[in-house]
Amino acid sequence: MPNSVEYFLGRSSTVSLEAKMSLGKGCSVVIWENRNDHIRYEAPHNHTFSLYLKGGEGTRRLDAGKAAGWPGAVCILPAGQRS
């Protein structure tokens, strides 16, 4: 599991995995709760699609200036990218 988004989130003491469901062929849906930790992904090997159900205001693209996330925002992180 090294270099997966699950690996990076699982290292935080304030992030908890709430639910996980396998979709088959190496794909899964995971619900995480992050209580104000700043997480950086260093080239995860998997594509990540995130939907912020609440919060997300501190989430931003590093190359998009001051634009930030919001509840309901969808974020896509391609495999191999940093955040």
Secondary structure as UniProt FT lines:
FT   TURN            2..3
FT   HELIX           5..10
FT   STRAND          15..24
FT   TURN            25..26
FT   STRAND          27..34
FT   STRAND          48..51
FT   TURN            57..58
FT   TURN            62..63
FT   TURN            65..66
FT   TURN            71..72
FT   STRAND          74..77
FT   TURN            79..80
//
